[in-house]
Amino acid sequence: MDISTFSQNQTCVKHKKNQITFLKVNETLNQDSSKIFYCNECVNQDLEFKGINHILISQIIEESQTSIIQKWPPINDYTILDKLNKQISNYDSSQSILQQINHFFTELKDEIIRRIDFCQKKAINQILDLPFGTDQILKKYQEISQIEKLKKLIQSDYTDSVQKQEMECRSFIQQVESQKQTNTEQLQNLLDQCIQKEQLACFDKSNAIKLSIYQLIDSINFFPNSSQNCTNDNNGGNLSMQRLTNPEKLMQLVSNKSNFCTQEFLESLRRSLEKINPSLETVCFDKIFQENKQPIKFDGINNSKLEEIDEYVTHLTQLQNKQGYNSAIIQSERIKKILQIFESKTNFVNESMQTYIKEIMIEFYPLMKKLDTLSVFRQQEDFDLLKDLSDEVLQDFIKILRKKQQLQVNNNNTVSVSDQIKLLPFTYNFQFCKTDLDKILSNLPVFDIVSRSKTTDILQEFDMESANYNDGNQRIQIVKDNQFYQEIFVDQQQYTGSFKDKGTNCISRNVLDKELKYIFRVQLLVSDNKKHAFSIGLIQKSKLNVEAGFKQKLSCDFRYDNTNIEHKIGDGIDKYIKGDIINKYYPNFTVEIRIHLAGKILQVLDYPNYQHQIELNDEYKDKLIQFNDLCLYFHLEGENTKYILKQVQIIDEFVN
């Protein structure tokens, strides 16, 4: 059935007067109900019509035997089909290649007649035996694409049922489209083989040989002025170099990594050397290297080291030829960083050694780059202190060290003056010259290094914040005065929500550092005679808006009844290590909270009397290490109670 027969018999289902013109061959998978036959009117009405997915039916029927259908079969990369088409158009050049071969041998046969016939026949046979031509490419394409089967389906007589024909075509197209990856790989392989075939016929080398033959004939000379006979003496040349052809020897020299030649250049040079190989064979390479010398084997090192060597050679050249370069190197931070060690008087390096070290560092300056990123000293400040010691102080210090060494050697037999001083009464009038003592204490103030406890006040930058839990952010007020005291209380005068007088949380804005030791001093105030509850301790910041803080069992609960304070057991901080359970009159009750998370310390004390000391129960102490977001926590409910945060300190050690 030809195209005219198909067009007359098969009309569009939707537009009865129109013949079917296009066949959809892509994006048909999982679309069993979609149409694949299109007429011109269908194309005009389909705003989403994609030409890449459709083939003219006439193209399938008329061109399947003679050309590659641009859109069939479905593949991932349609440029492959385009390139195959171009290959077909170029494949009629076999006759032209044969003509070039004949022309080449016609030029050459007058000079070397004996070899012409053999070489010519061999070359002709090679071109005729090439595996791929137009017919082979088309046959392989038809096999991969199954275009003939598609053609057969289209040309089959389905006069009684267009739907049946469309169903069978769709099924076949879906089958082929499901093999899209395989189709792509097979056609790409076909294209690669075609391109490879093109590259088989190369005239460059043949033309080079022809020119070389002419040059060799011209070079025949029975009376040369000087002999250039080569001897077997290679002056130490290695055997591997002798086994190479002359072009390979030249390539080995040029491709040395130290020349930094590009691969493109090396490949071009290699091809050029192959062309003139016959002429190169007359060159003697036996004495290529100087006596007892061989090329440096740069191939044995990586590119990074090779670049360092290149930079180092450039550096040495500049040291010899560039005025002022030496001075610039000496003044560089890299050199100064190391020289300050050797020039420090505490190292006692003599001047000649310092000069030698400086010369070494100047010479190898580029190879010391890593020093730019390294820290030389563990403690720069300590080094600077020792470096700046006066000669007098340094000598005193050395005397002390020598005396200490002497006492260690004679420890069993000698009692030092210092030991004697320690054994004497404090009021003893030491038999030292006052000026000597003043000098020692001035140059070496040993008594000032005695450690003392340090306290850092952080109240100014320590802030509290309210939680959303039970509308705490709407009811809690946090007021900071000019002394940086923070008053924290509930004000519900304007509050209209449903959580009035319900418990809520107030916590420190910052998470506590596990390694630091904290002291918090908080005053608890009540402004009426009713009963009230206070709860102080820790809470995870992640639980701030989830639940009441005391549920984490890291709190201390106090009940206030008409100026009487009672400790209510059960919230975690319940273990007394000093004093009895608190239940007494406390008109201005202030607590001190001690926290060191890494040391598992969480304690509450009455301040400033320190008559009671309560710590976290042992069963909960692991939480102090396990939880990573612990904050100071206050519990608030109704009005008329107030927390006043008066002191926040970081200390070295807890006292008492």
C-alpha positions in Angstrom: 0.0 0.0 0.0 1.7 3.3 -1.1 1.1 6.7 0.5 -1.7 7.6 -1.8 -3.5 4.4 -0.9 -3.0 5.0 2.8 -4.2 8.6 2.6 -7.3 7.6 0.7 -8.3 4.7 2.9 -7.5 6.1 6.3 -9.2 9.3 7.3 -9.0 11.2 10.6 -11.4 10.0 13.2 -12.1 13.5 14.4 -12.0 15.3 11.0 -13.6 12.8 8.6 -12.8 14.7 5.4 -9.0 14.8 6.1 -6.5 12.1 5.4 -4.1 11.1 8.2 -0.8 12.9 7.7 1.3 12.4 10.9 2.1 9.5 13.2 3.1 10.1 16.8 6.2 8.1 17.7 7.4 9.5 21.0 6.0 10.1 24.5 3.5 7.3 24.0 4.4 5.2 27.0 1.6 5.0 29.6 -0.7 6.7 27.2 -2.8 3.8 25.8 -5.8 6.0 25.2 -4.1 8.9 23.4 -4.3 9.2 19.7 -1.3 8.7 17.5 -2.8 9.5 14.0 -3.0 13.2 13.2 -4.4 15.0 10.2 -3.4 18.6 9.3 -6.4 20.0 11.2 -5.5 18.0 14.3 -2.0 19.6 14.2 -3.6 23.1 13.7 -5.9 22.6 16.7 -3.4 21.0 19.1 -1.7 23.9 20.9 0.7 21.4 22.6 1.7 19.6 19.4 5.4 18.9 19.3 6.9 18.2 15.9 9.8 16.3 17.5 7.4 13.6 18.5 5.7 13.1 15.1 6.7 11.7 11.7 5.2 12.4 8.3 3.6 9.1 7.2 4.8 9.9 3.6 8.4 10.0 4.8 8.1 6.6 6.4 6.7 5.0 3.3 8.8 6.8 0.7 12.2 7.1 2.3 12.6 4.1 4.6 14.7 2.3 1.9 16.9 5.2 0.9 17.5 7.3 3.9 17.6 7.5 7.7 14.3 8.8 9.2 15.3 11.7 11.4 12.8 11.0 14.2 12.8 7.2 14.1 13.4 5.2 16.2 12.8 7.0 19.5 16.2 7.6 21.1 17.7 10.0 23.7 20.0 11.9 21.4 18.5 12.7 18.0 21.8 14.3 16.8 23.0 10.7 16.3 20.4 10.2 13.5 21.4 13.6 12.0 25.1 12.6 12.0 24.3 9.3 10.4 22.5 11.1 7.6 25.6 13.2 7.0 27.7 10.1 7.0 25.5 8.6 4.2 25.9 11.8 2.1 29.7 11.6 2.6 30.0 7.9 1.9 30.1 8.2 -1.9 33.7 9.3 -1.6 35.3 5.9 -2.1 35.9 6.6 -5.8 37.6 9.8 -4.9 39.9 8.0 -2.4 40.7 5.5 -5.1 41.6 8.3 -7.5 44.0 9.8 -5.0 45.7 6.5 -4.5 46.1 6.1 -8.3 47.4 9.6 -8.6 49.9 9.0 -5.7 51.2 5.8 -7.3 51.4 7.4 -10.8 53.7 10.0 -9.4 55.8 7.5 -7.7 56.1 4.6 -10.1 58.7 6.2 -12.4 61.1 6.4 -9.4 60.4 3.0 -7.7 58.7 0.9 -10.3 59.4 -2.5 -8.7 57.2 -1.7 -5.6 54.4 0.2 -7.3 52.2 -2.7 -8.3 52.4 -4.4 -4.9 51.7 -1.3 -2.9 49.0 0.0 -5.3 47.1 -3.3 -5.3 47.3 -3.6 -1.5 45.9 -0.1 -1.0 43.1 -0.6 -3.5 42.1 -3.9 -1.8 42.1 -2.2 1.6 39.7 0.6 0.5 37.4 -1.9 -1.2 37.3 -4.2 1.8 36.2 -1.5 4.2 33.3 -2.9 6.2 30.9 0.1 6.0 29.3 1.8 3.0 25.9 3.4 2.4 24.1 0.1 2.0 25.7 -1.4 5.1 24.8 1.7 7.2 21.2 1.7 5.9 20.8 -2.1 6.5 22.1 -1.7 10.1 19.9 1.3 10.7 16.8 -0.6 9.4 17.7 -3.6 11.7 18.1 -1.4 14.8 15.1 0.9 14.1 12.7 -1.8 12.8 11.5 0.8 10.3 10.3 -1.9 7.9 7.9 -3.3 10.5 6.5 0.2 11.2 6.1 0.7 7.4 4.3 -2.7 7.2 1.9 -1.7 9.9 1.1 1.6 8.3 0.6 0.1 4.8 -1.6 -2.8 6.1 -5.2 -2.6 4.9 -7.3 -1.6 7.9 -10.2 -0.1 5.8 -12.8 -1.4 8.2 -11.1 -0.2 11.4 -8.8 2.7 11.8 -9.0 2.2 15.5 -7.5 -1.3 15.2 -4.7 0.0 13.0 -4.0 2.8 15.5 -4.0 0.3 18.4 -1.4 -1.9 16.7 0.8 1.0 15.7 0.6 2.4 19.2 1.6 -1.0 20.7 4.6 -1.3 18.3 5.7 2.3 18.9 5.5 1.9 22.6 7.6 -1.3 22.4 10.3 0.5 20.4 10.2 3.6 22.6 10.6 1.4 25.7 14.0 0.4 24.1 15.1 4.0 23.7 18.3 3.5 25.7 19.2 0.4 23.6 18.4 2.2 20.4 20.6 5.1 21.4 23.6 2.9 22.2 23.3 0.8 19.1 23.0 3.8 16.8 25.8 5.6 18.6 27.9 2.5 18.1 27.0 2.5 14.4 28.0 6.2 14.1 31.3 5.5 15.9 32.1 2.8 13.4 31.4 5.0 10.5 33.6 7.8 11.8 36.4 5.2 12.5 36.1 4.0 8.9 36.6 7.5 7.7 39.8 7.8 9.6 41.3 4.6 8.1 42.4 6.3 4.9 45.3 8.6 5.8 47.4 10.2 3.0 49.7 12.3 5.3 52.2 9.6 6.0 52.2 8.3 2.4 52.9 11.8 1.0 55.7 12.2 3.6 57.3 8.9 2.5 57.1 10.1 -1.2 58.9 13.3 -0.3 61.4 11.4 1.8 62.2 9.1 -1.2 62.9 12.2 -3.3 65.1 13.7 -0.6 67.0 10.4 -0.2 67.7 10.2 -3.9 68.9 13.8 -4.0 71.2 13.1 -1.1 73.2 10.4 -2.9 76.7 11.6 -3.0 79.8 9.5 -3.8 82.3 12.2 -2.7 81.2 13.7 0.6 83.5 16.3 2.1 83.3 14.7 5.6 82.2 11.4 6.9 79.3 11.2 9.4 79.6 7.6 10.1 78.1 6.7 13.5 79.9 4.6 16.0 78.5 2.3 18.6 80.0 4.4 21.4 77.0 6.1 23.0 78.9 7.8 25.8 76.7 6.2 28.5 73.4 6.4 26.6 71.0 3.9 28.1 69.7 0.9 26.2 66.1 2.0 26.3 67.0 5.1 24.3 68.9 3.0 21.7 65.9 0.7 21.1 63.7 3.7 20.2 63.2 5.0 16.7 64.6 8.4 16.0 61.1 10.1 16.1 60.5 8.3 19.4 63.9 9.6 20.8 63.0 13.2 19.8 59.5 12.8 21.4 61.1 11.5 24.6 63.3 14.6 24.8 60.6 17.1 24.0 57.9 15.5 26.2 60.0 15.7 29.3 57.7 17.0 32.0 60.0 19.9 32.8 59.2 21.4 29.4 55.4 21.7 30.3 54.4 21.0 26.7 50.6 20.5 26.1 49.3 17.2 24.9 47.9 18.9 21.8 51.4 20.1 20.8 53.0 16.7 21.5 50.4 14.9 19.4 50.9 17.3 16.5 54.7 16.9 16.8 54.5 13.1 16.9 52.4 13.1 13.7 54.8 15.5 12.0 57.9 13.4 13.0 56.2 10.3 11.6 55.8 12.0 8.3 59.6 12.7 8.0 60.7 9.5 9.7 62.7 8.3 6.6 64.8 11.5 6.7 65.3 11.3 10.4 66.7 7.8 10.1 69.9 9.4 8.6 70.5 11.4 11.8 72.9 9.9 14.3 71.4 9.8 17.8 74.1 7.7 19.5 76.0 10.6 21.1 72.8 12.4 22.1 73.9 13.1 25.7 77.0 14.6 27.3 79.5 12.3 28.8 78.3 10.8 32.1 75.1 12.8 31.9 71.4 11.7 31.6 68.2 13.8 31.5 66.7 14.5 34.9 63.9 12.0 35.5 61.1 14.5 36.1 58.5 11.8 35.2 59.1 10.2 38.6 57.6 13.1 40.5 54.1 14.5 40.6 53.0 17.8 39.0 52.8 19.6 42.3 56.5 18.9 43.1 57.4 19.8 39.5 55.8 23.2 39.9 57.7 23.8 43.1 61.0 23.0 41.3 60.1 25.4 38.5 59.3 28.1 41.0 62.6 27.3 42.8 64.7 27.6 39.7 63.0 31.0 38.9 63.8 32.1 42.4 67.5 31.2 42.1 67.7 33.1 38.8 66.2 36.2 40.4 68.6 36.0 43.3 71.5 36.0 40.8 70.2 38.6 38.4 67.5 40.8 40.0 68.8 43.7 42.1 67.0 44.1 45.4 65.3 40.7 45.3 67.5 39.4 48.1 66.6 42.3 50.4 62.9 41.7 49.7 63.2 38.1 50.7 65.0 38.9 53.9 62.2 41.3 54.9 59.4 38.8 54.1 57.2 37.6 57.0 58.0 34.0 56.2 61.7 34.6 56.9 61.1 36.9 59.9 58.9 34.3 61.5 61.7 31.8 61.7 64.6 34.2 62.3 63.1 35.5 65.4 63.5 32.1 67.0 67.2 31.9 66.2 67.8 35.6 67.1 66.1 35.3 70.5 68.7 35.7 73.2 67.1 32.9 75.2 68.3 30.4 72.5 71.9 31.5 72.6 72.6 30.9 68.9 75.9 32.4 67.8 76.0 35.0 65.0 77.8 32.8 62.5 75.1 30.2 62.8 72.4 32.8 62.5 74.0 34.1 59.3 74.2 30.6 57.8 70.6 29.8 58.7 69.5 33.1 57.1 71.4 32.2 53.9 69.7 28.8 53.8 66.3 30.2 54.2 66.8 32.8 51.5 68.0 30.1 49.1 65.1 27.8 49.7 62.5 30.5 50.2 59.9 29.1 47.7 60.0 25.7 49.3 59.0 27.1 52.7 55.5 28.2 51.7 53.8 26.0 54.3 55.2 28.2 57.0 52.7 30.9 55.9 49.9 28.8 57.2 51.5 27.3 60.3 51.6 28.9 63.7 55.2 28.8 65.0 54.5 29.2 68.7 52.2 27.5 71.1 52.1 30.8 73.1 53.3 33.8 71.1 52.9 36.1 74.1 55.1 33.9 76.3 57.8 33.8 73.7 57.7 37.6 73.3 58.1 38.0 77.1 61.2 35.8 77.1 62.6 37.4 73.9 62.4 40.9 75.5 64.1 40.0 78.7 67.0 42.3 79.5 70.4 40.8 79.8 70.5 41.4 83.6 67.1 39.7 84.2 68.1 36.8 82.0 71.3 36.3 83.9 69.4 36.3 87.2 67.0 33.8 85.8 69.9 31.5 84.7 71.4 31.8 88.2 68.2 30.6 89.7 67.9 27.7 87.3 71.5 26.6 88.0 70.9 26.8 91.7 67.7 24.8 91.4 69.6 22.2 89.4 72.4 22.1 92.0 69.9 21.6 94.8 68.2 18.7 92.8 71.6 17.0 92.4 72.5 17.4 96.1 69.0 17.1 97.4 69.9 14.5 100.1 72.8 16.5 101.6 72.0 20.2 101.1 69.3 22.4 102.6 68.7 25.4 100.4 68.3 28.9 101.7 64.7 28.9 100.5 64.1 25.8 102.6 65.6 27.5 105.6 63.4 30.5 105.1 60.3 28.3 105.0 61.3 26.8 108.3 62.0 30.1 110.1 59.3 32.1 111.9 57.5 34.6 109.7 58.9 37.6 111.6 62.5 36.5 111.2 64.7 39.3 110.1 66.2 37.8 106.9 69.9 38.4 106.5 69.7 39.8 103.0 70.9 43.1 101.7 67.8 45.2 101.0 69.0 46.3 97.6 69.7 42.7 96.5 66.2 41.6 97.7 64.6 44.6 96.0 66.4 43.7 92.8 65.2 40.1 92.9 61.6 41.0 93.7 61.6 43.6 91.0 63.2 41.4 88.3 61.5 38.2 89.3 58.2 39.0 91.2 57.7 35.4 92.2 55.1 36.2 94.9 52.8 37.8 92.3 52.2 34.5 90.4 50.3 32.9 93.3 46.9 32.1 91.9 43.9 33.8 93.3 40.2 33.0 92.6 38.8 35.1 89.8 35.2 36.3 89.6 33.5 37.7 86.4 30.3 39.6 86.8 28.0 39.0 83.7 24.7 40.4 85.1 24.8 43.3 82.6 24.7 41.0 79.5 22.6 38.3 81.1 18.9 38.5 80.0 15.8 36.6 80.8 12.9 35.9 78.5 9.3 34.7 78.8 7.8 31.6 77.2 4.7 31.3 75.0 3.7 28.4 77.3 0.3 29.3 78.8 0.6 32.8 77.3 3.6 33.6 79.5 4.8 36.1 76.8 1.5 38.1 77.4 1.5 38.0 81.2 5.2 38.1 82.3 6.9 41.4 82.8 10.7 41.7 82.9 12.1 45.1 84.1 15.8 45.9 84.2 16.8 48.9 86.4 19.9 51.1 86.3 21.8 48.5 88.4 20.9 45.9 85.8 18.8 44.1 88.4 16.0 42.2 86.6 12.5 42.2 88.2 10.4 39.3 86.9 6.7 39.1 87.7 3.2 38.5 86.3 0.9 41.4 85.3 -2.5 40.2 84.1 -4.4 43.5 84.3 -4.8 43.7 80.5 -4.8 40.0 79.9 -8.0 38.5 78.5 -6.9 35.0 77.7 -7.8 31.7 79.2 -4.6 31.0 81.1 -5.0 33.5 83.9 -3.1 32.4 87.1 -1.8 29.3 85.2 1.8 28.3 85.6 4.3 29.5 82.9 8.1 29.6 82.3 10.7 32.3 82.3 14.3 31.3 81.3 17.7 32.8 80.5 18.1 33.9 76.9 21.4 32.1 76.5 22.1 28.4 77.1 24.5 27.7 79.9 28.1 26.7 79.1 28.8 23.2 80.5 32.4 24.0 81.4 31.7 27.3 83.3 30.9 27.6 87.0 27.9 30.0 87.6 26.5 31.7 90.7 23.0 33.3 90.6 21.6 35.3 93.5 17.8 35.8 93.3 15.5 37.5 95.8 11.9 36.1 96.2 9.3 38.7 97.1 5.6 38.5 97.9 3.3 41.6 98.1 0.3 40.2 100.0 -0.5 37.7 102.7 -1.7 34.9 100.5 0.0 31.6 99.8 2.4 31.5 96.8 4.8 29.1 95.1 8.3 29.7 93.7 10.3 27.3 91.7 13.9 27.8 90.6 16.2 25.6 88.7 17.0 24.5 85.1 15.0 23.7 82.0 15.8 22.6 78.5 15.3 25.5 76.1 13.6 23.0 73.7 11.0 22.5 76.4 10.4 26.2 77.0 7.0 26.3 75.2 6.0 22.7 75.9 5.6 22.1 79.6 6.2 23.5 83.0 9.9 23.5 83.9 9.6 21.7 87.2 8.5 18.6 85.4 12.1 18.0 84.3 13.0 17.4 88.0 15.8 20.0 87.9 14.1 22.5 90.2 13.7 23.5 93.8 10.2 24.3 95.0 9.5 26.9 97.8 6.0 27.6 99.3 5.5 31.1 100.8 2.9 31.6 103.5 2.8 35.0 105.3 6.6 35.5 105.3 7.2 31.8 106.2 9.3 29.9 103.6 8.9 26.1 103.3 10.9 23.9 101.0 8.5 21.5 99.2 10.3 18.1 98.4 9.7 16.5 95.0 11.1 18.7 92.1 14.6 17.3 91.9 16.8 19.6 94.1 16.0 17.9 97.4 19.2 16.5 98.8 20.4 18.4 101.9 24.2 18.4 102.3 24.0 21.2 105.0 21.3 22.2 107.4 17.8 21.0 108.0 14.8 21.2 105.7 13.9 24.9 105.3 10.7 25.8 107.1 11.1 29.1 108.9 10.5 32.8 108.9 12.3 34.6 106.1 11.1 38.2 105.5 13.6 38.8 102.6 14.4 35.4 101.3 17.3 35.3 98.8 18.7 32.2 97.3 22.1 31.4 95.7 22.1 29.0 92.8 25.4 27.2 92.0 25.7 25.5 88.6 28.6 23.6 87.0 27.0 21.2 84.4 30.2 19.4 83.5 30.8 18.7 87.2 27.2 17.6 87.8 26.7 20.5 90.3 23.3 22.1 90.8 22.8 23.5 94.3 20.5 26.0 96.1 21.7 27.9 99.2 20.1 30.5 101.5 22.1 33.8 101.0 24.0 35.3 102.7 23.8 33.0 105.8 24.6 29.7 104.0 22.8 27.8 106.7 21.2 25.4 104.2 22.7 23.8 101.2 20.5 21.6 98.9 21.7 19.8 95.8 20.2 17.9 92.9 19.3 14.3 93.7 21.8 11.8 92.4 19.3 10.1 90.1 18.9 13.2 88.1 22.6 14.4 87.9 23.3 12.7 84.5 20.8 15.1 82.9 23.2 17.9 83.5 25.6 16.3 81.1 23.1 14.7 78.7 21.1 17.8 78.0 22.8 20.3 75.7 20.4 23.3 76.0 19.9 23.9 79.7 18.9 27.4 80.9 18.2 29.1 84.2 14.5 28.7 84.9 11.9 30.5 87.1 8.3 29.3 87.5 5.5 32.0 87.6 1.8 31.7 88.2 -0.4 34.6 89.5 0.3 38.2 90.6 1.9 39.5 93.8 5.0 37.4 93.5 8.3 38.6 92.1 11.8 37.3 91.3 14.7 39.8 91.4 17.8 38.6 89.7 20.6 40.6 91.5 23.8 38.8 90.7 25.2 36.6 87.9 28.8 35.6 88.2 31.3 33.2 86.6 33.9 32.0 89.1 37.0 29.7 89.2 35.9 27.7 92.2 33.0 27.5 94.6 33.8 28.6 98.2 32.2 26.8 101.2 
